[in-house]
Amino acid sequence: GNDGENTLIRYDAAGYQTYAAIRTPASGLNIAQPQLLPVQPARGGPPYGFHPACGPLKALFDQKQLAVIANMGQLVRPSTKAGLETQGAPRPANLFSHNDQQLAQQSADASGFTRVGWGGRVADKLGAHNAGNLFPPLISTNTSRVFCNGHTSIPLLVGRGTFYGLSGSGFAQAHQYDALRAAALQEIAAHPRDNVYEMVGQLYAQQGLASISVVSPIVRNPASIVPQHFAEVSNDVADQLQSVAKLIEGRAAIGLKRQVFFVYQGGYDTHGSQLGLQSTLLGNLSQGLQAFQSALAALGMTNNVTTFTLTDFGRTLKPASDNGTDHGWGNYAFVVGGAVRGGDFYGTVPTMALNGPDDFGKEGRWIPTTSLEQYGATLARWFGIAEGDLPYVFPNIGAFSNTNMGFMA
């Protein structure tokens, strides 16, 4: 639920004046124009200013390693204000509910009923790239979210930090202790089971135990070059990105040709005291991404890794009480990497007018002009998902005509 309207602000005189007329200094939300970090989209259009905490994102944009996707959100089909408000056009279920829209963004199902994620469905289709390797192709650093669940693939949870192993082990006699316990548990798990739930539990246990022998040496590697790039950054999202960078560093031991990683940052539901809260969150994210890109460059992997953001929805342009904002709809997304055609905006920025042509209501809730399917399919093609498999990953892709937005090289 990040507030995109204070993440990127029109920097030209007319655009900033429109912003400041709605988010006045008295609203407690206004960011003064001199504090913004200006960028100019490569293909023209007005300049924008990044939030002052987003210096690393501005730098990546200027280096053409970051692209901005404008007004992306969950849609059932291309929609207009009149269609949604007076003509009964379908809209995502429980539109302004955090839980429902997180589920919708992660599952690519606007109905809100699917518990299998589009990241998991991408992982399902990686067999041709990862033939013969049973290591999980999708790793989460923050619990098993819906995005990670596949129909046929099982995600792996690897927490942040340097410990990954059996609970209560890995200390004084780390390697011997883990090896003995793992052997004993593997023997127990190999016993035949009659109950289907026990068999599934057994499968999960066996795969988890097998992953320890691969992942533990990677995250504990004392010779890793990754930590030095995160030496000045310490926050939750940066720590998760450091874990991902270590796993990429250890890709030879893992042996996969394609992997998906899921990192989570919460706290953006800023109904009150937004200026301070959002500044901290965006600063943590920006610094973490900068360190991550630095680590990838040192590993020679800048062109092989693409990082992208998802959020359940944006927030209202109109201020709410208590120096905050309410739930919105369309929002900005960021795509970062060496294969990104960065330094530019993609999609259509909405008309910044309350009750205007792009406002669902009168509070500044932007009707998305870019669907999740258009955004995700552009990423999935770059990743190697075949054209014929895109409807498997995004079942509603047929509702949208242009599903290659051009931001990936």
C-alpha positions in Angstrom: 0.0 0.0 0.0 2.8 2.4 -0.7 1.9 6.0 -1.5 3.1 6.5 -5.0 2.0 10.1 -5.1 4.8 11.0 -2.7 7.2 8.5 -4.1 7.3 10.2 -7.5 6.0 13.8 -7.9 5.7 16.0 -11.0 8.7 18.3 -11.0 7.7 20.8 -13.6 6.1 24.0 -12.4 2.6 23.2 -13.5 2.7 19.6 -12.4 4.1 20.4 -9.0 1.5 23.2 -8.5 -1.3 20.6 -9.2 0.2 18.4 -6.5 0.7 21.2 -4.0 -2.9 22.5 -4.5 -4.2 19.1 -3.3 -1.5 18.1 -0.9 -0.9 21.5 0.7 1.6 22.2 3.4 -1.3 22.2 5.9 -2.2 18.6 5.0 1.0 17.3 6.6 1.8 15.4 3.4 3.5 18.0 1.2 7.1 17.5 0.2 8.6 20.8 -0.9 9.8 20.9 -4.5 13.5 21.7 -3.6 13.7 18.5 -1.6 12.7 16.3 -4.6 15.4 14.4 -6.6 14.6 15.3 -10.3 14.7 12.8 -13.2 13.9 13.2 -16.8 12.3 10.3 -18.7 14.4 9.3 -21.7 11.5 9.4 -24.2 10.3 12.8 -23.2 7.4 14.0 -21.1 7.6 16.1 -17.9 10.3 15.7 -15.3 9.5 13.9 -12.0 11.1 14.1 -8.6 11.8 11.1 -6.5 11.1 11.2 -2.8 14.1 12.6 -0.9 14.8 9.2 0.7 15.1 7.6 -2.8 18.6 8.9 -3.7 19.8 5.4 -4.7 16.7 4.9 -6.9 17.4 8.2 -8.7 21.0 7.1 -9.2 19.8 3.7 -10.7 17.3 5.6 -12.9 20.0 8.0 -14.2 22.3 4.9 -14.9 19.4 3.5 -17.0 19.1 0.5 -14.7 15.7 1.4 -13.3 12.4 1.8 -15.2 9.2 3.2 -13.8 5.9 1.5 -14.6 3.1 4.0 -14.3 -0.3 3.3 -12.9 -0.1 -0.5 -12.6 -2.7 -2.4 -10.8 -5.2 -5.3 -10.7 -7.8 -5.2 -13.4 -10.4 -7.7 -14.7 -10.3 -6.0 -18.1 -9.4 -2.5 -19.4 -11.6 -0.1 -17.6 -12.9 3.4 -17.7 -14.4 5.7 -15.0 -17.8 5.5 -16.6 -17.7 1.8 -17.1 -16.8 1.2 -13.5 -19.1 3.8 -11.9 -22.2 3.7 -14.0 -22.2 0.8 -16.4 -21.4 -2.1 -14.1 -18.0 -3.1 -15.5 -16.3 -5.8 -13.5 -13.8 -4.8 -10.9 -11.5 -6.8 -8.6 -13.2 -8.4 -5.6 -12.9 -6.5 -2.4 -11.0 -3.8 -4.2 -9.6 -1.7 -1.3 -8.9 -4.6 1.2 -5.2 -5.1 1.9 -5.5 -8.9 2.4 -7.6 -9.4 -0.7 -5.5 -7.2 -3.0 -2.2 -8.7 -1.8 -3.7 -12.0 -2.7 -4.9 -10.8 -6.1 -1.5 -9.2 -6.9 0.4 -12.4 -5.9 -2.0 -14.8 -7.5 -2.9 -12.8 -10.6 -6.6 -13.6 -9.9 -8.9 -10.6 -9.5 -11.6 -12.8 -8.0 -9.5 -13.3 -4.9 -10.1 -17.1 -4.6 -6.8 -18.5 -5.9 -4.1 -19.6 -3.4 -1.5 -20.5 -6.1 0.8 -17.6 -7.0 2.1 -16.4 -10.4 5.6 -16.7 -9.1 4.9 -20.4 -8.3 3.3 -20.9 -11.7 6.5 -19.5 -13.3 8.5 -21.9 -11.2 6.2 -24.7 -12.5 7.3 -24.0 -16.0 11.1 -23.9 -15.4 11.6 -27.7 -16.0 13.1 -27.1 -19.5 15.7 -24.7 -18.0 16.4 -26.7 -14.9 16.1 -30.2 -16.2 17.1 -33.0 -13.8 17.6 -30.6 -10.8 15.1 -31.1 -8.0 16.3 -28.1 -5.9 13.3 -25.8 -5.4 13.4 -23.1 -8.1 11.6 -20.5 -6.0 13.0 -19.2 -2.7 11.3 -16.9 -0.2 13.1 -14.9 2.4 9.9 -14.0 4.3 7.6 -16.9 4.9 5.6 -18.9 2.3 3.5 -16.2 0.7 0.8 -16.9 -2.0 3.2 -15.6 -4.7 5.5 -18.6 -4.0 3.0 -21.4 -4.3 3.0 -23.4 -7.4 0.8 -26.2 -8.7 3.7 -28.6 -9.1 6.7 -26.8 -7.6 7.4 -26.5 -3.8 8.9 -23.2 -2.6 11.8 -23.1 -0.2 12.0 -20.7 2.8 15.5 -19.4 3.5 15.5 -16.7 6.2 17.9 -13.8 6.5 21.1 -14.3 8.3 23.8 -16.9 8.3 22.0 -19.8 10.0 20.1 -22.3 7.9 19.9 -25.8 9.3 18.2 -28.1 11.8 16.7 -26.4 14.8 19.0 -26.5 17.8 22.0 -27.5 15.8 24.8 -25.8 13.9 26.8 -24.6 16.9 29.9 -26.1 18.5 29.9 -29.3 16.5 28.1 -27.8 13.5 29.0 -30.1 10.6 29.2 -33.4 12.4 26.1 -32.7 14.4 24.0 -31.6 11.4 25.2 -34.5 9.3 24.3 -37.1 12.0 20.9 -35.6 12.7 20.1 -35.2 9.0 21.0 -38.9 8.3 18.8 -40.0 11.2 15.9 -37.9 10.0 16.3 -39.0 6.4 16.1 -42.6 7.6 12.9 -41.9 9.5 11.4 -39.9 6.6 12.1 -42.8 4.3 9.7 -45.2 6.1 6.6 -45.9 4.0 3.4 -44.0 4.9 -0.3 -44.9 4.3 -1.8 -41.5 5.1 -1.7 -39.0 2.3 -1.1 -36.1 4.7 1.9 -38.0 6.2 3.2 -38.7 2.7 3.1 -35.0 1.8 4.7 -34.1 5.1 7.4 -36.7 4.5 8.1 -35.2 1.0 8.4 -31.7 2.5 10.7 -33.0 5.2 12.9 -34.8 2.7 13.2 -31.8 0.5 13.9 -29.5 3.4 16.6 -31.8 4.7 18.2 -32.1 1.3 18.3 -28.3 0.9 20.2 -27.8 4.1 23.3 -29.5 2.7 23.3 -27.1 -0.3 22.1 -23.8 1.3 23.9 -23.9 4.6 27.5 -23.7 3.2 26.4 -20.8 0.9 24.9 -18.6 3.6 27.7 -19.4 6.0 30.5 -19.0 3.5 33.2 -16.9 5.3 34.8 -16.1 1.9 31.6 -14.5 0.5 32.1 -11.1 -1.2 28.5 -10.1 -0.7 28.5 -8.8 2.9 31.0 -6.0 2.1 28.4 -4.5 -0.2 25.8 -4.4 2.6 28.3 -3.2 5.3 26.7 0.2 5.6 23.1 -1.0 5.3 21.2 -2.8 8.1 17.4 -3.2 7.9 15.0 -6.0 7.3 14.6 -5.7 3.5 18.3 -5.2 2.9 19.1 -8.3 5.0 16.7 -10.3 2.9 18.3 -9.0 -0.3 21.7 -9.9 1.1 20.5 -13.5 1.6 19.3 -13.5 -2.1 22.7 -12.1 -3.3 24.5 -14.9 -1.4 22.3 -17.5 -2.9 23.0 -16.1 -6.4 26.7 -16.1 -5.5 26.3 -19.8 -4.7 24.5 -20.6 -7.9 27.1 -23.2 -9.0 26.4 -25.4 -5.9 22.6 -25.0 -6.4 22.9 -25.9 -10.1 19.8 -24.2 -11.4 19.7 -22.1 -14.6 16.6 -20.1 -13.6 15.5 -19.1 -10.1 12.8 -16.9 -8.6 13.2 -15.1 -5.3 10.6 -13.4 -3.1 11.4 -10.6 -0.7 8.8 -8.8 1.5 8.7 -5.4 3.1 5.6 -4.2 4.9 4.5 -1.2 6.9 3.2 1.1 4.1 -0.4 1.4 5.4 0.1 5.0 6.3 -3.3 6.2 7.4 -1.4 8.6 9.8 2.0 10.1 10.3 2.9 9.2 6.7 5.9 11.6 6.1 8.2 10.0 8.7 7.0 6.4 8.2 7.3 6.4 4.4 10.6 8.2 4.5 12.1 5.4 6.6 10.6 2.6 4.5 11.6 4.1 1.2 15.1 4.8 2.5 15.5 1.2 3.7 14.2 -0.2 0.3 16.4 2.2 -1.7 19.6 1.5 0.2 18.9 -2.2 0.1 18.4 -2.2 -3.7 21.6 -0.1 -4.2 23.6 -2.6 -2.1 22.0 -5.5 -3.9 22.9 -4.1 -7.3 26.4 -3.4 -6.1 26.8 -7.0 -5.0 25.4 -8.3 -8.4 27.9 -6.1 -10.3 30.8 -7.6 -8.2 29.4 -11.1 -9.0 29.1 -10.3 -12.7 25.4 -10.9 -12.6 23.9 -7.5 -13.3 22.5 -8.5 -16.7 21.2 -11.8 -15.4 19.0 -10.6 -12.5 16.0 -8.4 -12.7 14.3 -7.1 -9.5 10.7 -5.8 -9.6 8.2 -4.5 -7.1 4.6 -5.4 -6.4 2.2 -3.6 -4.1 -1.4 -4.3 -3.3 -2.5 -0.8 -4.3 -1.6 2.8 -4.2 -3.1 5.5 -1.9 -5.5 8.4 -2.4 -4.1 11.7 -3.8 -6.5 13.5 -1.5 -5.1 13.7 2.1 -6.8 11.9 4.9 -7.0 12.9 8.5 -4.0 12.6 10.9 -1.4 13.4 8.2 -2.0 10.2 6.2 -3.7 8.8 3.2 -6.4 6.2 2.5 -6.4 3.1 0.3 -6.2 3.7 -3.5 -5.8 1.6 -6.6 -3.2 2.1 -9.4 0.4 2.8 -8.4 4.0 3.0 -9.6 6.1 -0.1 -9.9 9.9 -0.3 -10.3 12.0 -2.7 -12.4 15.8 -2.8 -11.8 18.6 -4.6 -13.6 21.1 -4.5 -16.4 18.7 -6.0 -18.8 16.1 -3.3 -18.1 15.6 -0.4 -20.6 15.9 2.0 -17.7 15.9 5.7 -17.3 12.3 5.9 -18.6 8.6 5.7 -17.7 6.3 3.0 -19.3 2.6 3.0 -19.3 0.3 6.0 -18.8 0.5 8.4 -15.9 -3.1 9.2 -14.8 -4.6 12.7 -14.9 -3.9 14.2 -11.5 -7.3 15.5 -10.8 -9.8 14.6 -8.1 -13.0 13.3 -9.8 -11.1 13.5 -13.0 -11.2 11.0 -15.9 -8.9 8.5 -14.2 -10.3 8.8 -10.6 -12.5 6.0 -9.3 -14.6 8.3 -7.2 -13.5 11.7 -6.0 -10.5 11.0 -3.7 -7.7 10.3 -6.3 -7.9 6.5 -6.6 -6.4 5.9 -10.0 -8.0 3.4 -12.3 -5.0 1.4 -13.5 -3.9 1.9 -17.1 -1.4 -1.0 -16.9 -2.6 -4.4 -15.7 -0.7 -6.9 -13.7 -0.8 -9.2 -16.6 0.9 -6.7 -19.0 3.6 -6.0 -16.4 4.1 -9.6 -15.4 4.1 -11.0 -18.9 6.8 -8.6 -20.0 9.0 -9.9 -17.1 8.1 -13.5 -17.7 9.1 -13.4 -21.4 12.5 -12.1 -20.5 12.8 -14.8 -17.9 12.3 -17.5 -20.5 8.6 -18.4 -20.2 7.3 -19.6 -23.5 4.5 -17.6 -25.2 2.3 -20.7 -25.0 2.8 -20.9 -21.2 1.8 -17.3 -20.5 -1.9 -18.1 -20.1 -0.9 -20.7 -17.5 1.0 -18.1 -15.5 -1.6 -15.4 -16.1 -5.0 -16.9 -16.7 -6.6 -13.5 -17.5 -4.0 -12.4 -20.0 -6.4 -12.7 -22.9 -8.3 -9.6 -21.6 -5.4 -7.3 -22.5 -4.1 -6.6 -26.0 -0.6 -5.4 -25.4 1.3 -7.7 -23.1 4.9 -6.7 -23.9 5.5 -3.2 -22.5 9.0 -3.0 -23.9 10.9 -2.3 -20.7 13.1 -5.4 -21.0 15.9 -5.8 -23.5 
